[in-house]
Amino acid sequence: MDFIRGIAVLGLVYMNSYAFGVFELGYIAHSNAPVSDSIIYIFSTLFVDGRFRTLFSLLFGAGLYIQWQRYKSDVQLKSRLYWLILFGLAHGFLLWAGDILFVYGISGWFTLKYLQSDNALLLRRGLAFILLCGITTGLVMYSAPVDIIYRDSQDFISLYSPHYFDYFISNLGMNALMVFIVPIMTLWMCAGIMLIGIYLYKQGAFSEGLSTKQLVITVIATATLSAFRLYTSQYSSGFMYAIQELINMFAALGMATLYIHLIVKFCNNSAHVGKLIQQTGRLAFTLYISQTLMQLLLYKVLFTHWVLGFDRIDYWVLATALVVLQLIFTFIYSRYFNQGPLEFVWRKLTKAKINA
């Protein structure tokens, strides 16, 4: 599971890098975008967007169940989630509104009530919660503006400020909005995926992979949904945005499940391979926060003009460099320590709250 967590946290860099421009807009292309933009868009839509966040959520749900089995109590879990929520609020308001820690903490707390549920209920509730989130998100997207702007347009330039103080103030408002929509949308998506993560763990997916029947169904469903998602991307109406979001949630769930299957089979057949990725998984919290810090430093402090000039390929080259840097850090750090600095602080705070 550490290997899966390592893949997930490194994959987040490729998902999140675009949001360090104008957060609410994500990636905005130039009017004369290069061919590489289209290639990377197709690849991202199929294999990246939402996939690694979903992979993390599945793993988080399975982790909750494993810890509950270990402690036979939710006291330890509630303490860990309490601090995760506080870390998430600090990360979101002080650094970056794209934080996932807060919603993971809230969703994890909600998920605790289902830890003793049978497999059928876990699967039903999980899919229902994701569908509920898809519908509410779709309603929001349906009313979204459909005007297309380009990076080199005056509209974008007027929205973008290279000054960190302007970013900080804007980020406060954006994170307040993100916190507000948690009980409306993101709670249900994350909780639903976590429940399915527990279901997959109890089915043995994290240790043996999917059964042949499960694999065939997942491949067909994921391929169909992903193809439909790509097809709908040519339309830009509010209704089609809503459909795209709903489809993408289930396509991401299917692809993340396939990633688990492939990783498990790889690790079972090559147990000696991937030690560095496993170590990365053990430092996931530290690496996740460091990703924010590094990208803020690059995009908002040192090289603010990058946001105006970068195409998708530039973001991906930089993301790859950050991944390599994190792997080097992990290799050196893990020679001396078994636990990341933030993981250590989190564990100490959890124990302190339990003993208080």
Secondary structure as the mmCIF struct_conf table of DSSP 4:
data_model
#
loop_
_struct_conf.conf_type_id
_struct_conf.id
_struct_conf.beg_label_comp_id
_struct_conf.beg_label_asym_id
_struct_conf.beg_label_seq_id
_struct_conf.end_label_comp_id
_struct_conf.end_label_asym_id
_struct_conf.end_label_seq_id
HELX_RH_AL_P HELX_RH_AL_P1 ASP A 2 ASN A 16
HELX_RH_3T_P HELX_RH_3T_P1 SER A 17 PHE A 20
BEND BEND1 GLY A 21 VAL A 22
TURN_TY1_P TURN_TY1_P1 PHE A 23 LEU A 25
TURN_TY1_P TURN_TY1_P2 SER A 31 ASN A 32
HELX_RH_AL_P HELX_RH_AL_P2 VAL A 35 PHE A 47
TURN_TY1_P TURN_TY1_P3 VAL A 48 GLY A 50
HELX_RH_AL_P HELX_RH_AL_P3 ARG A 51 TYR A 71
BEND BEND2 LYS A 72 ASP A 74
HELX_RH_AL_P HELX_RH_AL_P4 VAL A 75 LEU A 94
TURN_TY1_P TURN_TY1_P4 LEU A 95 LEU A 95
TURN_TY1_P TURN_TY1_P5 ALA A 97 GLY A 98
HELX_RH_AL_P HELX_RH_AL_P5 LEU A 101 THR A 111
HELX_RH_3T_P HELX_RH_3T_P2 LEU A 112 TYR A 114
TURN_TY1_P TURN_TY1_P6 LEU A 115 GLN A 116
HELX_RH_AL_P HELX_RH_AL_P6 ASN A 119 TYR A 142
TURN_TY1_P TURN_TY1_P7 SER A 143 SER A 143
BEND BEND3 ALA A 144 ALA A 144
TURN_TY1_P TURN_TY1_P8 ARG A 151 ASP A 152
BEND BEND4 SER A 153 SER A 153
HELX_RH_AL_P HELX_RH_AL_P7 GLN A 154 LEU A 159
HELX_RH_AL_P HELX_RH_AL_P8 TYR A 164 PHE A 180
TURN_TY1_P TURN_TY1_P9 ILE A 181 ILE A 181
HELX_RH_PI_P HELX_RH_PI_P1 VAL A 182 THR A 186
HELX_RH_AL_P HELX_RH_AL_P9 LEU A 187 LYS A 202
TURN_TY1_P TURN_TY1_P10 GLN A 203 GLY A 204
HELX_RH_AL_P HELX_RH_AL_P10 ALA A 205 GLU A 208
HELX_RH_AL_P HELX_RH_AL_P11 THR A 212 THR A 232
TURN_TY1_P TURN_TY1_P11 SER A 233 GLN A 234
BEND BEND5 SER A 237 SER A 237
HELX_RH_AL_P HELX_RH_AL_P12 GLY A 238 ASN A 269
TURN_TY1_P TURN_TY1_P12 ALA A 271 HIS A 272
BEND BEND6 VAL A 273 VAL A 273
HELX_RH_AL_P HELX_RH_AL_P13 LYS A 275 ARG A 282
TURN_TY1_P TURN_TY1_P13 LEU A 283 LEU A 283
HELX_RH_AL_P HELX_RH_AL_P14 ALA A 284 LEU A 296
HELX_RH_PI_P HELX_RH_PI_P2 LEU A 297 LEU A 302
TURN_TY1_P TURN_TY1_P14 THR A 304 HIS A 305
HELX_RH_AL_P HELX_RH_AL_P15 TRP A 306 GLY A 309
HELX_RH_AL_P HELX_RH_AL_P16 ARG A 312 TYR A 333
TURN_TY1_P TURN_TY1_P15 SER A 334 TYR A 336
BEND BEND7 ASN A 338 GLN A 339
HELX_RH_AL_P HELX_RH_AL_P17 PRO A 341 ASN A 355
#
